[in-house]
């Protein structure tokens, strides 16, 4: 008899770590990431660490992702019931100096690796029809423009649209949704948050104040539970009001 | 002074289901036009003796705010969460528009909420207790359908209202909408007796038929601290209808 797991990519830091800690008490987790040490530390910080499995993997490379996951599931006698794609990288790229190699890398992690992971998860011979939900960590960057963010925004827009069509393709067995966080302080942007001007900007543009990784984890927990059993193909924005708010400087410009 | 969750339209449909879901952990103020059904809902809730009733016709706007303010004083309560589930529905064709009915629909679906929120955001009345507003909107605010323009307009108005109110009331109060697709409730029961209608609903909802509990689950989430950084949003609960349209 195989055990049901929730697979979380990008679990060694940021939202992924927070999601792992939030879900650990009620579930068995497969924590995926590229840093052995960090991943192990997250596992130990979770409730019942012995229950959880690690999957060391660099998602900037796509080759073999599906095969690797397939053999991991077979070896551990595991199936994946919920998949949370929190792996993501950001790189500021200006149009005049776009480097295609880093664009590809960014899309590999943010978008394509998820496709490679989902493939075996929806194959009956591999995952035995166990999959129930897919939750992508997207970003409000797919809705709010910012200079230097075009590539990152594009990758998150791709995730949203991927989620939309997958929701239709995989219904009714699997629900597929995206969470779009506002700017939240994580390992990914500590250098930004060291700048008082940036902190002031975030404060001024998020009407509910600063967000926490736990706010994103709360939404993910909801979306991967039966409490959202009739929600699919949706973009859930968790941004402290950022998207609905016209910042004062925009008003002044009018 | 005790703090309550106010639910309008609580005597039936989504409102009743939300009431039953929240009752075990909260004190509720249940509002509806129908006193008898309201009493029955209260008795169906966990610890019925805890909850309060407010019988009120929300299609008339005059005095709503004063009545609510008076009730809060008389019962020595404040409102922490407001869920506007009161709503009426009606088919209207442009060539035969009845303005009186349109007005009535806007009164219940939107304007009554505006009147209710006024005292709830006044410090002398509600002592700054308000934390969240959740408005039950509809997927019809995003999808066109013949005969639905008036209803759709009222729900589109609700969505846009929530958007600006979210900015105005932040950071103390969060404001969000829930947009359900069609779910069987008292409001549309007669349609659900027709097998062809049920078949068409099944065909257009990839996850199958929805239940009022699905809406209550989302409302519970939005009216809790688990949604503490979510405001100004339209949360669609539609079994994949919108994604597959």
HADDOCK unambig.tbl for C-alpha pairs under 7 A between the chains (distance, minus, plus):
assign (segid A and resid 164 and name CA) (segid B and resid 243 and name CA) 5.73 0.50 0.50
assign (segid A and resid 167 and name CA) (segid B and resid 240 and name CA) 6.95 0.50 0.50
assign (segid A and resid 168 and name CA) (segid B and resid 206 and name CA) 6.57 0.50 0.50
assign (segid A and resid 168 and name CA) (segid B and resid 240 and name CA) 6.77 0.50 0.50
assign (segid A and resid 168 and name CA) (segid B and resid 243 and name CA) 6.68 0.50 0.50
assign (segid A and resid 168 and name CA) (segid B and resid 244 and name CA) 5.86 0.50 0.50
assign (segid A and resid 171 and name CA) (segid B and resid 206 and name CA) 5.39 0.50 0.50
assign (segid A and resid 171 and name CA) (segid B and resid 207 and name CA) 5.77 0.50 0.50
assign (segid A and resid 172 and name CA) (segid B and resid 206 and name CA) 5.60 0.50 0.50
assign (segid A and resid 172 and name CA) (segid B and resid 207 and name CA) 4.37 0.50 0.50
assign (segid A and resid 207 and name CA) (segid B and resid 167 and name CA) 6.53 0.50 0.50
assign (segid A and resid 207 and name CA) (segid B and resid 170 and name CA) 5.48 0.50 0.50
assign (segid A and resid 207 and name CA) (segid B and resid 171 and name CA) 5.75 0.50 0.50
assign (segid A and resid 208 and name CA) (segid B and resid 170 and name CA) 5.67 0.50 0.50
assign (segid A and resid 208 and name CA) (segid B and resid 171 and name CA) 4.32 0.50 0.50
assign (segid A and resid 208 and name CA) (segid B and resid 229 and name CA) 6.41 0.50 0.50
assign (segid A and resid 209 and name CA) (segid B and resid 171 and name CA) 6.96 0.50 0.50
assign (segid A and resid 211 and name CA) (segid B and resid 229 and name CA) 6.29 0.50 0.50
assign (segid A and resid 215 and name CA) (segid B and resid 226 and name CA) 6.83 0.50 0.50
assign (segid A and resid 215 and name CA) (segid B and resid 227 and name CA) 6.93 0.50 0.50
assign (segid A and resid 215 and name CA) (segid B and resid 228 and name CA) 6.96 0.50 0.50
assign (segid A and resid 215 and name CA) (segid B and resid 229 and name CA) 6.28 0.50 0.50
assign (segid A and resid 218 and name CA) (segid B and resid 226 and name CA) 5.58 0.50 0.50
assign (segid A and resid 227 and name CA) (segid B and resid 214 and name CA) 6.88 0.50 0.50
assign (segid A and resid 227 and name CA) (segid B and resid 217 and name CA) 5.55 0.50 0.50
assign (segid A and resid 228 and name CA) (segid B and resid 214 and name CA) 6.82 0.50 0.50
assign (segid A and resid 230 and name CA) (segid B and resid 207 and name CA) 6.43 0.50 0.50
assign (segid A and resid 230 and name CA) (segid B and resid 210 and name CA) 6.34 0.50 0.50
assign (segid A and resid 230 and name CA) (segid B and resid 214 and name CA) 6.33 0.50 0.50
assign (segid A and resid 230 and name CA) (segid B and resid 237 and name CA) 5.92 0.50 0.50
assign (segid A and resid 230 and name CA) (segid B and resid 238 and name CA) 6.04 0.50 0.50
assign (segid A and resid 230 and name CA) (segid B and resid 239 and name CA) 4.38 0.50 0.50
assign (segid A and resid 231 and name CA) (segid B and resid 236 and name CA) 6.97 0.50 0.50
assign (segid A and resid 231 and name CA) (segid B and resid 237 and name CA) 4.88 0.50 0.50
assign (segid A and resid 231 and name CA) (segid B and resid 238 and name CA) 6.00 0.50 0.50
assign (segid A and resid 231 and name CA) (segid B and resid 239 and name CA) 5.39 0.50 0.50
assign (segid A and resid 231 and name CA) (segid B and resid 240 and name CA) 6.62 0.50 0.50
assign (segid A and resid 232 and name CA) (segid B and resid 239 and name CA) 6.00 0.50 0.50
assign (segid A and resid 232 and name CA) (segid B and resid 240 and name CA) 5.00 0.50 0.50
assign (segid A and resid 233 and name CA) (segid B and resid 240 and name CA) 5.92 0.50 0.50
assign (segid A and resid 233 and name CA) (segid B and resid 243 and name CA) 5.38 0.50 0.50
assign (segid A and resid 234 and name CA) (segid B and resid 236 and name CA) 6.89 0.50 0.50
assign (segid A and resid 236 and name CA) (segid B and resid 235 and name CA) 6.95 0.50 0.50
assign (segid A and resid 237 and name CA) (segid B and resid 230 and name CA) 6.90 0.50 0.50
assign (segid A and resid 237 and name CA) (segid B and resid 233 and name CA) 6.93 0.50 0.50
assign (segid A and resid 238 and name CA) (segid B and resid 229 and name CA) 5.87 0.50 0.50
assign (segid A and resid 238 and name CA) (segid B and resid 230 and name CA) 4.84 0.50 0.50
assign (segid A and resid 239 and name CA) (segid B and resid 229 and name CA) 6.04 0.50 0.50
assign (segid A and resid 239 and name CA) (segid B and resid 230 and name CA) 6.04 0.50 0.50
assign (segid A and resid 240 and name CA) (segid B and resid 229 and name CA) 4.40 0.50 0.50
assign (segid A and resid 240 and name CA) (segid B and resid 230 and name CA) 5.38 0.50 0.50
assign (segid A and resid 240 and name CA) (segid B and resid 231 and name CA) 5.99 0.50 0.50
assign (segid A and resid 241 and name CA) (segid B and resid 167 and name CA) 6.90 0.50 0.50
assign (segid A and resid 241 and name CA) (segid B and resid 230 and name CA) 6.66 0.50 0.50
assign (segid A and resid 241 and name CA) (segid B and resid 231 and name CA) 5.11 0.50 0.50
assign (segid A and resid 241 and name CA) (segid B and resid 232 and name CA) 6.00 0.50 0.50
assign (segid A and resid 244 and name CA) (segid B and resid 163 and name CA) 6.19 0.50 0.50
assign (segid A and resid 244 and name CA) (segid B and resid 232 and name CA) 6.10 0.50 0.50
assign (segid A and resid 245 and name CA) (segid B and resid 167 and name CA) 6.16 0.50 0.50
